Amino acid sequence: MSILSKQEIKEAKKYMELADKCCKNLSAIVMAKKQKEQEINRIYRTLKEEAAKEILAGMDVEQINMDKEGIRINTLKNAGIDTVGKVLERNQDSIRAIDGIGAASAEKILANANAIKAQTVQSAEVSFTPEHKNAQTKELVKQLNGILREQKIFKRADALYNTYYGNVSTALSKAESVKHGFRWIFMAKDKKEEASAGARVLQEIVNGEFGTEIPSLYKEHFEQSRKVVLDSWKDFCERNAAYYALLENIVDACEIQKRSGKKLAESDVEMIQAAKKVTGSTSLPAELIQSIDAYPLDLSLLKASLRRYQTFGTKYILHQKKVLLGDEMGLGKTMQAIAGFCDLSAKGETHFLVVCPLSVVVNWRREIESQSELKAIEVYGEGRDMEMTQWASEGGVAITTYETLVKVPVPPTVTIRMMVVDEAHYIKNPKAQRTRAVVAAGQRAERILYMSGTPLENKVEEMQFLIRCLQPEIAERIEGMKQLTQAEEFRSAIAPVYLRRVREDVLKELPQLIEKEQWGLMTKEELAAYEDALMSDNFMAVRQVSWQISDMSQSTKAQRLMEIWEEAKEGGRKLIIFSFFKDVLYKVSGLLGDYCVGVIDGSISSEERQKMIDELKTAKDGSALVAQIQAGGVGLNIQAASVVVFCEPQIKPSLETQAVARAYRMGQSRSVLVHRLLIQDSVDERVMEMLHTKGELFEQFADESVIGRMDIQANEVNESATEAVSEKKMMTNIMEQEKKRLGIAGK
């Protein structure tokens, strides 16, 4: 091995200096993240302890003697210690001072009380909804926001650190002798060779991504860390799922590490309970859970963070290969499917297929593009043949409809690495054309994921058919179990092919407000009505895109609304449906039939409103209250509803916030799902853009008092001249954008 020359030594010193600086900068980024995580853990632990303290303050002191250890509970109660919380306020001496309590009993009382405290802290639920906003929850959200803002930076820094830091540190240590100047001359040959080798390793590493990426990464981190975030709570309210996922991953990291390598035994109660948090049940055999959990998941192409149950679900999909995912609506089935695509793509696979109803094609594309690095291509409509050919040639995620797959099957040259069938209950009829088309495509798929949020356990024939398409041997096994759908035997039999989690099982610790944008495409009839409204400069009619046509069976939004309603009904939920427009309210009421318990608008008295709300509480599953957002969006408590639907985006964000708060408030026992019905390439897109990215401009154009007093039917507004001007500017701006986009500005 050659020894460095004088010139090489001079160069080596430069590389060593660069490598040392890069190491320090990289460590600074990694440490910044670690410090934030430590602070998040500290705050979260404090919040759990406070929640536990409230529980213990109301817990009967009898709990201390649950194991019948002879503790004199009445003696404690006579001394005024009637709760576990009051026991914990005492020390051993003060308890021993109570007449009738000896030293051994005092020790046992405190030991039991502290054991109960530890269990209570572990199981205590932490809430940081608007009702629980305080200094600690605000700081927790702020710290989470800090990590989310730098998520890409931290992720890349972790990757560079894990790949290079150890090697660079070792090489720097070996090359240290190169800097010794005069002593280098008298150094032993083997020491010189070792130092030279270390210097050359450093040169190679510094010339690669380690040396080129870290300076810019550190600069970006430095700038981001010094940005002042005015309202991290507002960001949390707008995208709470990202915060919950990050929090869960951080607070569970120690627990996961503690459990890693521990063999999962059927008798291990703690481990089984932990498994239930991600599986939703104990039906999966312990060995299968451990095998699934060991799947090496690569999420480098996924932009989002997964909850633990979503990570397990993704591993389940990939490990089991052909499965039915029946997670309850709002738990992120789509995200788990995309994560599966990302894992396979990162491992070199290229062709993925999504088959879904037309109404959710746009949702799939938007989710894939926003949450992953994958390329999506829509395959339907007039260009479907060309698009299918393009996908066959280039790869990526093809998103097609059931109807398209019947007419344009997957080319025989393509092997589908993973195929997703959304709303799989659409193919419950084996004789239907779309069913045959899906089954035929599935025969060339290595992995198949059927997705349905509609509970299937009590529709055994339908479930049996779907399972037969995936794993025929399991379908045969449940053939004779049609009357045993609630039995453990049945659940165990289908566990390897059917995974269903409900929010109450997997989201116990963190209350959820789950918001989803439901994007659709205009039909020709809708587009014609939309253009007519634009031409007549009728902003109110333009905003009613998809609702302004006469035939609701042809309405994209109406179709999606009924799909949401069906899933909510099957999931045992009730709905509240909001619109700004009276015409829309009554069309929705007509669609729902006797499932609509009433329509609330400005003409309804407070007594009548409350009567409708009371009726909703006792109404059948799937029942809905339909409300004008100005009339039903404030002042009402509607916890009976856990699904909120907006028929169009609201001009003022506060209108939606207030409306959601009707259901998402103290006393709500279920997580709340919020759906926004939206049409791509329409005024909906313009309004959403303004809401997301042009808040200041929006505030300039639309004063809350103006929007809050707009009369729907007559379009008469009692407003000041200033308010009228600001409203007109906002409406004119949006209308002109749309006319220009559609090329009808001059008509």
Salt bridges, closest charged atoms under 4 A:
GLU8 OE1 - ARG200 NH2 3.73
GLU11 OE2 - LYS14 NZ 3.92
ASP20 OD2 - LYS24 NZ 3.25
GLU37 OE2 - LYS33 NZ 3.79
GLU39 OE2 - ARG42 NH2 2.77
GLU49 OE2 - ARG45 NE 3.30
ASP60 OD1 - LYS77 NZ 3.57
GLU62 OE2 - LYS77 NZ 3.49
GLU69 OE2 - LYS108 NZ 3.17
ASP82 OD1 - LYS86 NZ 3.16
ASP93 OD1 - ARG96 NH2 2.74
GLU150 OE1 - HIS221 ND1 2.50
ASP158 OD2 - LYS33 NZ 2.74
GLU176 OE1 - LYS179 NZ 3.64
GLU209 OE1 - ARG156 NH2 2.92
GLU213 OE1 - ARG156 NE 2.66
ASP235 OD2 - ARG239 NE 3.05
GLU248 OE1 - ARG307 NE 2.91
ASP252 OD2 - ARG308 NE 2.51
GLU255 OE1 - LYS258 NZ 3.38
GLU255 OE2 - ARG259 NH2 3.19
ASP268 OD2 - LYS262 NZ 3.38
GLU270 OE2 - ARG259 NH2 3.67
ASP293 OD1 - LYS315 NZ 3.84
ASP327 OD1 - ARG501 NE 2.76
GLU328 OE2 - ARG503 NH2 2.59
GLU328 OE2 - ARG573 NE 3.34
GLU328 OE2 - ARG670 NH2 3.00
ASP343 OD1 - LYS347 NZ 2.85
GLU349 OE1 - ARG417 NE 3.09
GLU369 OE1 - ARG365 NH1 3.16
GLU378 OE2 - ARG365 NE 2.47
GLU394 OE1 - LYS375 NZ 2.91
GLU403 OE2 - ARG434 NH1 3.95
GLU423 OE1 - HIS425 NE2 3.45
GLU423 OE2 - ARG560 NH1 3.98
GLU446 OE2 - ARG417 NH1 2.34
GLU457 OE2 - ARG500 NE 3.88
GLU462 OE2 - LYS428 NZ 3.85
GLU476 OE2 - ARG468 NH2 3.63
GLU479 OE1 - ARG468 NH2 3.95
GLU488 OE1 - ARG491 NH2 2.92
GLU504 OE2 - ARG670 NE 3.60
GLU509 OE2 - LYS277 NZ 2.81
GLU515 OE1 - ARG676 NH1 2.74
GLU517 OE2 - HIS692 NE2 3.53
ASP537 OD1 - LYS739 NZ 2.39
GLU563 OE1 - ARG560 NH1 2.72
GLU566 OE2 - LYS569 NZ 3.92
GLU567 OE2 - LYS333 NZ 3.91
GLU570 OE2 - LYS459 NZ 3.41
GLU570 OE2 - LYS569 NZ 3.80
ASP594 OD2 - LYS620 NZ 3.60
ASP614 OD1 - LYS617 NZ 3.66
GLU656 OE1 - ARG676 NE 2.63
ASP684 OD2 - LYS557 NZ 2.82
GLU685 OE2 - ARG366 NH2 2.68
GLU685 OE1 - ARG686 NH2 3.75
GLU689 OE2 - ARG686 NH2 3.31
GLU699 OE2 - LYS652 NZ 2.90
GLU723 OE1 - ARG709 NH2 3.25
GLU738 OE2 - ARG686 NH1 2.55
GLU738 OE1 - ARG741 NH2 2.97
